[in-house]
Amino acid sequence: MTEKLEYALRAIKSCPNCNGIGNLYWSNGEDYDTEICECNPYGLVLDGDDVVWDNGLLSEPELAIFATREAD
């Protein structure tokens, strides 16, 4: 995993605004909205601890290995 991605994930996981999700969500029962949190400048999409989309921080082969947890 690249150093830039590791730093980005640490920043997201420690963010008090989004509670480590990387995105902000609003709902009033009828309407729903989301926006990327300021802790997530690369627009990473996370599913728990897995990176679903990395906006080019990793190459595709590296992302596939990381997403399947086969990386060291």
mmCIF file of the N, C-alpha and C atoms, coordinates in Angstrom:
data_MODEL
# 
_entry.id   MODEL 
# 
loop_
_atom_site.group_PDB 
_atom_site.id 
_atom_site.type_symbol 
_atom_site.label_atom_id 
_atom_site.label_alt_id 
_atom_site.label_comp_id 
_atom_site.label_asym_id 
_atom_site.label_entity_id 
_atom_site.label_seq_id 
_atom_site.pdbx_PDB_ins_code 
_atom_site.Cartn_x 
_atom_site.Cartn_y 
_atom_site.Cartn_z 
_atom_site.occupancy 
_atom_site.B_iso_or_equiv 
_atom_site.pdbx_formal_charge 
_atom_site.auth_seq_id 
_atom_site.auth_comp_id 
_atom_site.auth_asym_id 
_atom_site.auth_atom_id 
_atom_site.pdbx_PDB_model_num 
ATOM 1   N N  . MET A 1 1  ? 0.864   -1.179  0.000   1.00 0.00 ? 1  MET A N  1 
ATOM 2   C CA . MET A 1 1  ? 0.000   0.000   0.000   1.00 0.00 ? 1  MET A CA 1 
ATOM 3   C C  . MET A 1 1  ? 0.904   1.233   0.000   1.00 0.00 ? 1  MET A C  1 
ATOM 4   N N  . THR A 1 2  ? 0.507   2.200   -0.748  1.00 0.00 ? 2  THR A N  1 
ATOM 5   C CA . THR A 1 2  ? 1.334   3.387   -0.839  1.00 0.00 ? 2  THR A CA 1 
ATOM 6   C C  . THR A 1 2  ? 1.247   4.211   0.440   1.00 0.00 ? 2  THR A C  1 
ATOM 7   N N  . GLU A 1 3  ? 2.288   4.974   0.671   1.00 0.00 ? 3  GLU A N  1 
ATOM 8   C CA . GLU A 1 3  ? 2.345   5.827   1.857   1.00 0.00 ? 3  GLU A CA 1 
ATOM 9   C C  . GLU A 1 3  ? 1.221   6.870   1.855   1.00 0.00 ? 3  GLU A C  1 
ATOM 10  N N  . LYS A 1 4  ? 0.908   7.392   0.679   1.00 0.00 ? 4  LYS A N  1 
ATOM 11  C CA . LYS A 1 4  ? -0.161  8.390   0.558   1.00 0.00 ? 4  LYS A CA 1 
ATOM 12  C C  . LYS A 1 4  ? -1.516  7.801   0.958   1.00 0.00 ? 4  LYS A C  1 
ATOM 13  N N  . LEU A 1 5  ? -1.778  6.565   0.536   1.00 0.00 ? 5  LEU A N  1 
ATOM 14  C CA . LEU A 1 5  ? -3.032  5.908   0.877   1.00 0.00 ? 5  LEU A CA 1 
ATOM 15  C C  . LEU A 1 5  ? -3.088  5.599   2.374   1.00 0.00 ? 5  LEU A C  1 
ATOM 16  N N  . GLU A 1 6  ? -1.990  5.136   2.947   1.00 0.00 ? 6  GLU A N  1 
ATOM 17  C CA . GLU A 1 6  ? -1.954  4.849   4.384   1.00 0.00 ? 6  GLU A CA 1 
ATOM 18  C C  . GLU A 1 6  ? -2.247  6.111   5.192   1.00 0.00 ? 6  GLU A C  1 
ATOM 19  N N  . TYR A 1 7  ? -1.649  7.226   4.806   1.00 0.00 ? 7  TYR A N  1 
ATOM 20  C CA . TYR A 1 7  ? -1.892  8.495   5.493   1.00 0.00 ? 7  TYR A CA 1 
ATOM 21  C C  . TYR A 1 7  ? -3.358  8.909   5.368   1.00 0.00 ? 7  TYR A C  1 
ATOM 22  N N  . ALA A 1 8  ? -3.910  8.765   4.171   1.00 0.00 ? 8  ALA A N  1 
ATOM 23  C CA . ALA A 1 8  ? -5.310  9.142   3.944   1.00 0.00 ? 8  ALA A CA 1 
ATOM 24  C C  . ALA A 1 8  ? -6.247  8.289   4.796   1.00 0.00 ? 8  ALA A C  1 
ATOM 25  N N  . LEU A 1 9  ? -5.990  6.996   4.880   1.00 0.00 ? 9  LEU A N  1 
ATOM 26  C CA . LEU A 1 9  ? -6.839  6.116   5.688   1.00 0.00 ? 9  LEU A CA 1 
ATOM 27  C C  . LEU A 1 9  ? -6.744  6.450   7.172   1.00 0.00 ? 9  LEU A C  1 
ATOM 28  N N  . ARG A 1 10 ? -5.539  6.770   7.660   1.00 0.00 ? 10 ARG A N  1 
ATOM 29  C CA . ARG A 1 10 ? -5.390  7.171   9.069   1.00 0.00 ? 10 ARG A CA 1 
ATOM 30  C C  . ARG A 1 10 ? -6.153  8.445   9.358   1.00 0.00 ? 10 ARG A C  1 
ATOM 31  N N  . ALA A 1 11 ? -6.095  9.404   8.435   1.00 0.00 ? 11 ALA A N  1 
ATOM 32  C CA . ALA A 1 11 ? -6.815  10.671  8.625   1.00 0.00 ? 11 ALA A CA 1 
ATOM 33  C C  . ALA A 1 11 ? -8.317  10.439  8.667   1.00 0.00 ? 11 ALA A C  1 
ATOM 34  N N  . ILE A 1 12 ? -8.822  9.582   7.793   1.00 0.00 ? 12 ILE A N  1 
ATOM 35  C CA . ILE A 1 12 ? -10.256 9.293   7.768   1.00 0.00 ? 12 ILE A CA 1 
ATOM 36  C C  . ILE A 1 12 ? -10.680 8.581   9.053   1.00 0.00 ? 12 ILE A C  1 
ATOM 37  N N  . LYS A 1 13 ? -9.947  7.559   9.442   1.00 0.00 ? 13 LYS A N  1 
ATOM 38  C CA . LYS A 1 13 ? -10.320 6.760   10.614  1.00 0.00 ? 13 LYS A CA 1 
ATOM 39  C C  . LYS A 1 13 ? -10.305 7.567   11.908  1.00 0.00 ? 13 LYS A C  1 
ATOM 40  N N  . SER A 1 14 ? -9.531  8.644   11.959  1.00 0.00 ? 14 SER A N  1 
ATOM 41  C CA . SER A 1 14 ? -9.457  9.440   13.191  1.00 0.00 ? 14 SER A CA 1 
ATOM 42  C C  . SER A 1 14 ? -10.314 10.708  13.136  1.00 0.00 ? 14 SER A C  1 
ATOM 43  N N  . CYS A 1 15 ? -11.127 10.878  12.099  1.00 0.00 ? 15 CYS A N  1 
ATOM 44  C CA . CYS A 1 15 ? -11.913 12.099  11.936  1.00 0.00 ? 15 CYS A CA 1 
ATOM 45  C C  . CYS A 1 15 ? -13.162 12.086  12.826  1.00 0.00 ? 15 CYS A C  1 
ATOM 46  N N  . PRO A 1 16 ? -13.342 13.120  13.661  1.00 0.00 ? 16 PRO A N  1 
ATOM 47  C CA . PRO A 1 16 ? -14.532 13.189  14.509  1.00 0.00 ? 16 PRO A CA 1 
ATOM 48  C C  . PRO A 1 16 ? -15.787 13.653  13.757  1.00 0.00 ? 16 PRO A C  1 
ATOM 49  N N  . ASN A 1 17 ? -15.623 14.293  12.616  1.00 0.00 ? 17 ASN A N  1 
ATOM 50  C CA . ASN A 1 17 ? -16.777 14.805  11.862  1.00 0.00 ? 17 ASN A CA 1 
ATOM 51  C C  . ASN A 1 17 ? -17.584 13.701  11.199  1.00 0.00 ? 17 ASN A C  1 
ATOM 52  N N  . CYS A 1 18 ? -16.898 12.714  10.626  1.00 0.00 ? 18 CYS A N  1 
ATOM 53  C CA . CYS A 1 18 ? -17.584 11.645  9.903   1.00 0.00 ? 18 CYS A CA 1 
ATOM 54  C C  . CYS A 1 18 ? -17.496 10.302  10.631  1.00 0.00 ? 18 CYS A C  1 
ATOM 55  N N  . ASN A 1 19 ? -16.887 10.304  11.805  1.00 0.00 ? 19 ASN A N  1 
ATOM 56  C CA . ASN A 1 19 ? -16.721 9.075   12.596  1.00 0.00 ? 19 ASN A CA 1 
ATOM 57  C C  . ASN A 1 19 ? -15.982 7.979   11.845  1.00 0.00 ? 19 ASN A C  1 
ATOM 58  N N  . GLY A 1 20 ? -14.973 8.379   11.058  1.00 0.00 ? 20 GLY A N  1 
ATOM 59  C CA . GLY A 1 20 ? -14.131 7.405   10.371  1.00 0.00 ? 20 GLY A CA 1 
ATOM 60  C C  . GLY A 1 20 ? -14.709 6.809   9.113   1.00 0.00 ? 20 GLY A C  1 
ATOM 61  N N  . ILE A 1 21 ? -15.752 7.408   8.562   1.00 0.00 ? 21 ILE A N  1 
ATOM 62  C CA . ILE A 1 21 ? -16.384 6.868   7.355   1.00 0.00 ? 21 ILE A CA 1 
ATOM 63  C C  . ILE A 1 21 ? -15.834 7.533   6.090   1.00 0.00 ? 21 ILE A C  1 
ATOM 64  N N  . GLY A 1 22 ? -15.466 8.808   6.183   1.00 0.00 ? 22 GLY A N  1 
ATOM 65  C CA . GLY A 1 22 ? -14.951 9.524   5.023   1.00 0.00 ? 22 GLY A CA 1 
ATOM 66  C C  . GLY A 1 22 ? -16.007 10.293  4.261   1.00 0.00 ? 22 GLY A C  1 
ATOM 67  N N  . ASN A 1 23 ? -17.266 10.103  4.631   1.00 0.00 ? 23 ASN A N  1 
ATOM 68  C CA . ASN A 1 23 ? -18.380 10.798  4.002   1.00 0.00 ? 23 ASN A CA 1 
ATOM 69  C C  . ASN A 1 23 ? -19.346 11.274  5.072   1.00 0.00 ? 23 ASN A C  1 
ATOM 70  N N  . LEU A 1 24 ? -20.063 12.330  4.763   1.00 0.00 ? 24 LEU A N  1 
ATOM 71  C CA . LEU A 1 24 ? -21.080 12.862  5.665   1.00 0.00 ? 24 LEU A CA 1 
ATOM 72  C C  . LEU A 1 24 ? -22.444 12.548  5.071   1.00 0.00 ? 24 LEU A C  1 
ATOM 73  N N  . TYR A 1 25 ? -23.376 12.127  5.904   1.00 0.00 ? 25 TYR A N  1 
ATOM 74  C CA . TYR A 1 25 ? -24.707 11.743  5.453   1.00 0.00 ? 25 TYR A CA 1 
ATOM 75  C C  . TYR A 1 25 ? -25.755 12.537  6.201   1.00 0.00 ? 25 TYR A C  1 
ATOM 76  N N  . TRP A 1 26 ? -26.799 12.950  5.501   1.00 0.00 ? 26 TRP A N  1 
ATOM 77  C CA . TRP A 1 26 ? -27.926 13.641  6.112   1.00 0.00 ? 26 TRP A CA 1 
ATOM 78  C C  . TRP A 1 26 ? -29.214 13.001  5.643   1.00 0.00 ? 26 TRP A C  1 
ATOM 79  N N  . SER A 1 27 ? -30.185 12.938  6.541   1.00 0.00 ? 27 SER A N  1 
ATOM 80  C CA . SER A 1 27 ? -31.493 12.420  6.186   1.00 0.00 ? 27 SER A CA 1 
ATOM 81  C C  . SER A 1 27 ? -32.534 13.044  7.096   1.00 0.00 ? 27 SER A C  1 
ATOM 82  N N  . ASN A 1 28 ? -33.699 13.337  6.530   1.00 0.00 ? 28 ASN A N  1 
ATOM 83  C CA . ASN A 1 28 ? -34.793 13.855  7.343   1.00 0.00 ? 28 ASN A CA 1 
ATOM 84  C C  . ASN A 1 28 ? -36.005 12.934  7.268   1.00 0.00 ? 28 ASN A C  1 
ATOM 85  N N  . GLY A 1 29 ? -35.803 11.721  6.864   1.00 0.00 ? 29 GLY A N  1 
ATOM 86  C CA . GLY A 1 29 ? -36.898 10.767  6.729   1.00 0.00 ? 29 GLY A CA 1 
ATOM 87  C C  . GLY A 1 29 ? -37.376 10.621  5.300   1.00 0.00 ? 29 GLY A C  1 
ATOM 88  N N  . GLU A 1 30 ? -37.349 11.703  4.538   1.00 0.00 ? 30 GLU A N  1 
ATOM 89  C CA . GLU A 1 30 ? -37.750 11.656  3.128   1.00 0.00 ? 30 GLU A CA 1 
ATOM 90  C C  . GLU A 1 30 ? -36.565 11.863  2.202   1.00 0.00 ? 30 GLU A C  1 
ATOM 91  N N  . ASP A 1 31 ? -35.768 12.875  2.508   1.00 0.00 ? 31 ASP A N  1 
ATOM 92  C CA . ASP A 1 31 ? -34.628 13.216  1.658   1.00 0.00 ? 31 ASP A CA 1 
ATOM 93  C C  . ASP A 1 31 ? -33.344 12.656  2.257   1.00 0.00 ? 31 ASP A C  1 
ATOM 94  N N  . TYR A 1 32 ? -32.405 12.382  1.384   1.00 0.00 ? 32 TYR A N  1 
ATOM 95  C CA . TYR A 1 32 ? -31.130 11.807  1.782   1.00 0.00 ? 32 TYR A CA 1 
ATOM 96  C C  . TYR A 1 32 ? -30.033 12.496  0.976   1.00 0.00 ? 32 TYR A C  1 
ATOM 97  N N  . ASP A 1 33 ? -28.932 12.853  1.621   1.00 0.00 ? 33 ASP A N  1 
ATOM 98  C CA . ASP A 1 33 ? -27.835 13.508  0.921   1.00 0.00 ? 33 ASP A CA 1 
ATOM 99  C C  . ASP A 1 33 ? -26.521 13.038  1.512   1.00 0.00 ? 33 ASP A C  1 
ATOM 100 N N  . THR A 1 34 ? -25.472 13.098  0.722   1.00 0.00 ? 34 THR A N  1 
ATOM 101 C CA . THR A 1 34 ? -24.136 12.706  1.158   1.00 0.00 ? 34 THR A CA 1 
ATOM 102 C C  . THR A 1 34 ? -23.121 13.643  0.525   1.00 0.00 ? 34 THR A C  1 
ATOM 103 N N  . GLU A 1 35 ? -22.028 13.842  1.212   1.00 0.00 ? 35 GLU A N  1 
ATOM 104 C CA . GLU A 1 35 ? -20.901 14.590  0.634   1.00 0.00 ? 35 GLU A CA 1 
ATOM 105 C C  . GLU A 1 35 ? -19.620 14.079  1.241   1.00 0.00 ? 35 GLU A C  1 
ATOM 106 N N  . ILE A 1 36 ? -18.536 14.241  0.516   1.00 0.00 ? 36 ILE A N  1 
ATOM 107 C CA . ILE A 1 36 ? -17.233 13.785  0.991   1.00 0.00 ? 36 ILE A CA 1 
ATOM 108 C C  . ILE A 1 36 ? -16.780 14.695  2.128   1.00 0.00 ? 36 ILE A C  1 
ATOM 109 N N  . CYS A 1 37 ? -16.317 14.084  3.212   1.00 0.00 ? 37 CYS A N  1 
ATOM 110 C CA . CYS A 1 37 ? -15.831 14.822  4.376   1.00 0.00 ? 37 CYS A CA 1 
ATOM 111 C C  . CYS A 1 37 ? -14.496 15.494  4.045   1.00 0.00 ? 37 CYS A C  1 
ATOM 112 N N  . GLU A 1 38 ? -14.179 16.571  4.746   1.00 0.00 ? 38 GLU A N  1 
ATOM 113 C CA . GLU A 1 38 ? -12.915 17.286  4.508   1.00 0.00 ? 38 GLU A CA 1 
ATOM 114 C C  . GLU A 1 38 ? -11.693 16.428  4.834   1.00 0.00 ? 38 GLU A C  1 
ATOM 115 N N  . CYS A 1 39 ? -11.851 15.360  5.618   1.00 0.00 ? 39 CYS A N  1 
ATOM 116 C CA . CYS A 1 39 ? -10.734 14.467  5.938   1.00 0.00 ? 39 CYS A CA 1 
ATOM 117 C C  . CYS A 1 39 ? -10.409 13.527  4.777   1.00 0.00 ? 39 CYS A C  1 
ATOM 118 N N  . ASN A 1 40 ? -11.222 13.538  3.742   1.00 0.00 ? 40 ASN A N  1 
ATOM 119 C CA . ASN A 1 40 ? -11.105 12.609  2.623   1.00 0.00 ? 40 ASN A CA 1 
ATOM 120 C C  . ASN A 1 40 ? -10.873 13.361  1.306   1.00 0.00 ? 40 ASN A C  1 
ATOM 121 N N  . PRO A 1 41 ? -9.735  14.062  1.174   1.00 0.00 ? 41 PRO A N  1 
ATOM 122 C CA . PRO A 1 41 ? -9.510  14.898  -0.016  1.00 0.00 ? 41 PRO A CA 1 
ATOM 123 C C  . PRO A 1 41 ? -9.367  14.103  -1.311  1.00 0.00 ? 41 PRO A C  1 
ATOM 124 N N  . TYR A 1 42 ? -9.061  12.811  -1.217  1.00 0.00 ? 42 TYR A N  1 
ATOM 125 C CA . TYR A 1 42 ? -8.910  11.996  -2.420  1.00 0.00 ? 42 TYR A CA 1 
ATOM 126 C C  . TYR A 1 42 ? -10.221 11.337  -2.842  1.00 0.00 ? 42 TYR A C  1 
ATOM 127 N N  . GLY A 1 43 ? -11.266 11.495  -2.056  1.00 0.00 ? 43 GLY A N  1 
ATOM 128 C CA . GLY A 1 43 ? -12.564 10.923  -2.400  1.00 0.00 ? 43 GLY A CA 1 
ATOM 129 C C  . GLY A 1 43 ? -12.587 9.414   -2.341  1.00 0.00 ? 43 GLY A C  1 
ATOM 130 N N  . LEU A 1 44 ? -11.860 8.825   -1.382  1.00 0.00 ? 44 LEU A N  1 
ATOM 131 C CA . LEU A 1 44 ? -11.855 7.378   -1.235  1.00 0.00 ? 44 LEU A CA 1 
ATOM 132 C C  . LEU A 1 44 ? -13.247 6.883   -0.877  1.00 0.00 ? 44 LEU A C  1 
ATOM 133 N N  . VAL A 1 45 ? -13.591 5.725   -1.397  1.00 0.00 ? 45 VAL A N  1 
ATOM 134 C CA . VAL A 1 45 ? -14.849 5.083   -1.029  1.00 0.00 ? 45 VAL A CA 1 
ATOM 135 C C  . VAL A 1 45 ? -14.470 3.848   -0.227  1.00 0.00 ? 45 VAL A C  1 
ATOM 136 N N  . LEU A 1 46 ? -14.946 3.793   1.010   1.00 0.00 ? 46 LEU A N  1 
ATOM 137 C CA . LEU A 1 46 ? -14.595 2.707   1.912   1.00 0.00 ? 46 LEU A CA 1 
ATOM 138 C C  . LEU A 1 46 ? -15.806 1.843   2.221   1.00 0.00 ? 46 LEU A C  1 
ATOM 139 N N  . ASP A 1 47 ? -15.547 0.576   2.462   1.00 0.00 ? 47 ASP A N  1 
ATOM 140 C CA . ASP A 1 47 ? -16.561 -0.353  2.954   1.00 0.00 ? 47 ASP A CA 1 
ATOM 141 C C  . ASP A 1 47 ? -15.949 -0.999  4.184   1.00 0.00 ? 47 ASP A C  1 
ATOM 142 N N  . GLY A 1 48 ? -16.215 -0.418  5.343   1.00 0.00 ? 48 GLY A N  1 
ATOM 143 C CA . GLY A 1 48 ? -15.539 -0.858  6.559   1.00 0.00 ? 48 GLY A CA 1 
ATOM 144 C C  . GLY A 1 48 ? -14.067 -0.500  6.449   1.00 0.00 ? 48 GLY A C  1 
ATOM 145 N N  . ASP A 1 49 ? -13.201 -1.492  6.509   1.00 0.00 ? 49 ASP A N  1 
ATOM 146 C CA . ASP A 1 49 ? -11.760 -1.256  6.379   1.00 0.00 ? 49 ASP A CA 1 
ATOM 147 C C  . ASP A 1 49 ? -11.250 -1.478  4.967   1.00 0.00 ? 49 ASP A C  1 
ATOM 148 N N  . ASP A 1 50 ? -12.129 -1.866  4.042   1.00 0.00 ? 50 ASP A N  1 
ATOM 149 C CA . ASP A 1 50 ? -11.728 -2.113  2.659   1.00 0.00 ? 50 ASP A CA 1 
ATOM 150 C C  . ASP A 1 50 ? -11.895 -0.857  1.817   1.00 0.00 ? 50 ASP A C  1 
ATOM 151 N N  . VAL A 1 51 ? -10.928 -0.624  0.928   1.00 0.00 ? 51 VAL A N  1 
ATOM 152 C CA . VAL A 1 51 ? -11.015 0.479   -0.019  1.00 0.00 ? 51 VAL A CA 1 
ATOM 153 C C  . VAL A 1 51 ? -11.736 -0.030  -1.257  1.00 0.00 ? 51 VAL A C  1 
ATOM 154 N N  . VAL A 1 52 ? -12.908 0.537   -1.545  1.00 0.00 ? 52 VAL A N  1 
ATOM 155 C CA . VAL A 1 52 ? -13.690 0.124   -2.706  1.00 0.00 ? 52 VAL A CA 1 
ATOM 156 C C  . VAL A 1 52 ? -13.229 0.889   -3.943  1.00 0.00 ? 52 VAL A C  1 
ATOM 157 N N  . TRP A 1 53 ? -12.931 2.171   -3.769  1.00 0.00 ? 53 TRP A N  1 
ATOM 158 C CA . TRP A 1 53 ? -12.461 3.017   -4.881  1.00 0.00 ? 53 TRP A CA 1 
ATOM 159 C C  . TRP A 1 53 ? -11.422 3.973   -4.336  1.00 0.00 ? 53 TRP A C  1 
ATOM 160 N N  . ASP A 1 54 ? -10.302 4.106   -5.036  1.00 0.00 ? 54 ASP A N  1 
ATOM 161 C CA . ASP A 1 54 ? -9.170  4.864   -4.492  1.00 0.00 ? 54 ASP A CA 1 
ATOM 162 C C  . ASP A 1 54 ? -8.782  6.101   -5.288  1.00 0.00 ? 54 ASP A C  1 
ATOM 163 N N  . ASN A 1 55 ? -9.496  6.443   -6.349  1.00 0.00 ? 55 ASN A N  1 
ATOM 164 C CA . ASN A 1 55 ? -9.220  7.645   -7.130  1.00 0.00 ? 55 ASN A CA 1 
ATOM 165 C C  . ASN A 1 55 ? -7.785  7.700   -7.642  1.00 0.00 ? 55 ASN A C  1 
ATOM 166 N N  . GLY A 1 56 ? -7.203  6.536   -7.946  1.00 0.00 ? 56 GLY A N  1 
ATOM 167 C CA . GLY A 1 56 ? -5.881  6.489   -8.544  1.00 0.00 ? 56 GLY A CA 1 
ATOM 168 C C  . GLY A 1 56 ? -4.716  6.457   -7.581  1.00 0.00 ? 56 GLY A C  1 
ATOM 169 N N  . LEU A 1 57 ? -4.946  6.353   -6.269  1.00 0.00 ? 57 LEU A N  1 
ATOM 170 C CA . LEU A 1 57 ? -3.825  6.297   -5.335  1.00 0.00 ? 57 LEU A CA 1 
ATOM 171 C C  . LEU A 1 57 ? -3.057  4.987   -5.432  1.00 0.00 ? 57 LEU A C  1 
ATOM 172 N N  . LEU A 1 58 ? -3.731  3.929   -5.817  1.00 0.00 ? 58 LEU A N  1 
ATOM 173 C CA . LEU A 1 58 ? -3.095  2.646   -6.070  1.00 0.00 ? 58 LEU A CA 1 
ATOM 174 C C  . LEU A 1 58 ? -3.353  2.267   -7.517  1.00 0.00 ? 58 LEU A C  1 
ATOM 175 N N  . SER A 1 59 ? -2.456  1.470   -8.086  1.00 0.00 ? 59 SER A N  1 
ATOM 176 C CA . SER A 1 59 ? -2.734  0.955   -9.418  1.00 0.00 ? 59 SER A CA 1 
ATOM 177 C C  . SER A 1 59 ? -3.822  -0.114  -9.291  1.00 0.00 ? 59 SER A C  1 
ATOM 178 N N  . GLU A 1 60 ? -4.464  -0.471  -10.391 1.00 0.00 ? 60 GLU A N  1 
ATOM 179 C CA . GLU A 1 60 ? -5.553  -1.444  -10.337 1.00 0.00 ? 60 GLU A CA 1 
ATOM 180 C C  . GLU A 1 60 ? -5.125  -2.785  -9.742  1.00 0.00 ? 60 GLU A C  1 
ATOM 181 N N  . PRO A 1 61 ? -3.972  -3.371  -10.131 1.00 0.00 ? 61 PRO A N  1 
ATOM 182 C CA . PRO A 1 61 ? -3.582  -4.648  -9.520  1.00 0.00 ? 61 PRO A CA 1 
ATOM 183 C C  . PRO A 1 61 ? -3.379  -4.534  -8.007  1.00 0.00 ? 61 PRO A C  1 
ATOM 184 N N  . GLU A 1 62 ? -2.768  -3.439  -7.558  1.00 0.00 ? 62 GLU A N  1 
ATOM 185 C CA . GLU A 1 62 ? -2.555  -3.265  -6.123  1.00 0.00 ? 62 GLU A CA 1 
ATOM 186 C C  . GLU A 1 62 ? -3.880  -3.127  -5.397  1.00 0.00 ? 62 GLU A C  1 
ATOM 187 N N  . LEU A 1 63 ? -4.825  -2.402  -5.982  1.00 0.00 ? 63 LEU A N  1 
ATOM 188 C CA . LEU A 1 63 ? -6.131  -2.223  -5.351  1.00 0.00 ? 63 LEU A CA 1 
ATOM 189 C C  . LEU A 1 63 ? -6.861  -3.556  -5.256  1.00 0.00 ? 63 LEU A C  1 
ATOM 190 N N  . ALA A 1 64 ? -6.784  -4.391  -6.294  1.00 0.00 ? 64 ALA A N  1 
ATOM 191 C CA . ALA A 1 64 ? -7.460  -5.682  -6.272  1.00 0.00 ? 64 ALA A CA 1 
ATOM 192 C C  . ALA A 1 64 ? -6.907  -6.559  -5.151  1.00 0.00 ? 64 ALA A C  1 
ATOM 193 N N  . ILE A 1 65 ? -5.599  -6.548  -4.969  1.00 0.00 ? 65 ILE A N  1 
ATOM 194 C CA . ILE A 1 65 ? -4.988  -7.333  -3.894  1.00 0.00 ? 65 ILE A CA 1 
ATOM 195 C C  . ILE A 1 65 ? -5.420  -6.786  -2.547  1.00 0.00 ? 65 ILE A C  1 
ATOM 196 N N  . PHE A 1 66 ? -5.396  -5.466  -2.394  1.00 0.00 ? 66 PHE A N  1 
ATOM 197 C CA . PHE A 1 66 ? -5.766  -4.857  -1.117  1.00 0.00 ? 66 PHE A CA 1 
ATOM 198 C C  . PHE A 1 66 ? -7.233  -5.117  -0.793  1.00 0.00 ? 66 PHE A C  1 
ATOM 199 N N  . ALA A 1 67 ? -8.095  -5.019  -1.769  1.00 0.00 ? 67 ALA A N  1 
ATOM 200 C CA . ALA A 1 67 ? -9.540  -5.190  -1.540  1.00 0.00 ? 67 ALA A CA 1 
ATOM 201 C C  . ALA A 1 67 ? -9.879  -6.624  -1.146  1.00 0.00 ? 67 ALA A C  1 
ATOM 202 N N  . THR A 1 68 ? -9.089  -7.588  -1.600  1.00 0.00 ? 68 THR A N  1 
ATOM 203 C CA . THR A 1 68 ? -9.360  -8.981  -1.244  1.00 0.00 ? 68 THR A CA 1 
ATOM 204 C C  . THR A 1 68 ? -8.563  -9.420  -0.018  1.00 0.00 ? 68 THR A C  1 
ATOM 205 N N  . ARG A 1 69 ? -7.855  -8.481  0.604   1.00 0.00 ? 69 ARG A N  1 
ATOM 206 C CA . ARG A 1 69 ? -7.074  -8.744  1.826   1.00 0.00 ? 69 ARG A CA 1 
ATOM 207 C C  . ARG A 1 69 ? -5.977  -9.775  1.618   1.00 0.00 ? 69 ARG A C  1 
ATOM 208 N N  . GLU A 1 70 ? -5.423  -9.854  0.413   1.00 0.00 ? 70 GLU A N  1 
ATOM 209 C CA . GLU A 1 70 ? -4.327  -10.779 0.151   1.00 0.00 ? 70 GLU A CA 1 
ATOM 210 C C  . GLU A 1 70 ? -2.976  -10.092 0.331   1.00 0.00 ? 70 GLU A C  1 
ATOM 211 N N  . ALA A 1 71 ? -2.982  -8.806  0.605   1.00 0.00 ? 71 ALA A N  1 
ATOM 212 C CA . ALA A 1 71 ? -1.732  -8.075  0.770   1.00 0.00 ? 71 ALA A CA 1 
ATOM 213 C C  . ALA A 1 71 ? -1.121  -8.433  2.128   1.00 0.00 ? 71 ALA A C  1 
ATOM 214 N N  . ASP A 1 72 ? 0.202   -8.266  2.216   1.00 0.00 ? 72 ASP A N  1 
ATOM 215 C CA . ASP A 1 72 ? 0.892   -8.556  3.492   1.00 0.00 ? 72 ASP A CA 1 
ATOM 216 C C  . ASP A 1 72 ? 0.519   -7.573  4.561   1.00 0.00 ? 72 ASP A C  1 
# 
